[in-house]
Amino acid sequence: SVQEFMTFTSQLIAERSALGSRASVKEQEYLCHVYVRNDGLAGVVIADNEYPQRVCFTLLDKVLDEFSRQVSKMDWPSGSPATISYSALDGYLSKYQVQTPEI
């Protein structure tokens, strides 16, 4: 499924990325943008080739900064969507979603 692909690919790319690095990796028809902070917190945005890379990394900066302020660092390694509540993510995804013009 798409969710399994996104989860697996995100984990793999984040694990293979060095601390303090940003990268964009092509996987199938998508670009996966990863940012791993020096403290080990990582985020991945999966987008099509048309979505601007700069915007992806801006989104990752904002989400990871806010997440690190709201969620205890002790919870990061073992956390999951079921155990960590981070409600701001939906707002960011809505704000940064590109709307397709109606034809």
N, C-alpha and C positions, 0 to 999 in steps of 0.2 A: 504494500500500500504506500501511498505518498507519505503518510505520517512516519512509517517505518523507515523509508528512504531518508527522510529529513533527519530523524533522530540518529540513525546509524552514521550518516555522512557527517553530521555536526560533531558527534562524539569523536569520530576518527580524525577529522581535520583539527579539532581543538587539541587532542592528545598529541598530535604530530607537530604542533606549532610551538615554537620557543617562547619562553616568558618575554613579555614586552614586545611581541611581534604583531604585525598586521599582514594579512595576505588575502589574495583572492584566488580561488581554485575553481577551475571549470570541472563540473561533474554533470555528465549527460548534457541536457540543454540548459543547465542552470550555472550561475556563478555563485559560489559560496564565499562570502566575505567573513573572515575570522579575525577577532582581536583578542589576544591573550594578554592581560595586564601583568605587571610585574608581581602582583600579589597572587597570581594564579587564577583569578576569576576570568572566565572566557565567555564570549558570546559569538554567535554565528547568525548571519543574515543570508538567507537563500533567496536569490532574485533572478529574474531573467536578464539577458544580456543588455537590455535597453535601460534598466534602472541604473542611475548614476552611482558609481563606486563611492564618490565623496559623501553622498547622502547616506549610504549604508554605514560608513564608518562614523558619521555624525550620530546616527541612531544608536550604534553600538556604544559610543562614548557616553551618551546620555543615559541609556538603560543601565549599563554596568555601574556608572557612578551612583545613580539613584538606588539601584539594587544593593550596592555595597553599604549604603547608608541605612537602608531599611532592614536588611537581613544580617544577622550575626555571622561573622566569619566562621565561627564554629559549625554552623549549619551548612556551609557550602559543600563540603566533600560528600556528605551523605544525603543531601537534600534532593527532593524531587517535587514535581508539581503537586503531588498529594500531601507533602509535608511542609512545603514553604508557600506562604501566601504572598504574592507580589502582584497586586491588582493593577498597578500602573502600566503593565506591559500592553494590555489591550488598548489603552488610550494611545500609547506610542505607535502601535501597529496601525491603528486607524488614521492617526495624523500623518504617518509617512507612506500610507498606501497611495499609489498612483491611480487616479481615477481615469478610466478610459472614456474619451468623449463619445457621445452618442452619435451614430451615423444616420 
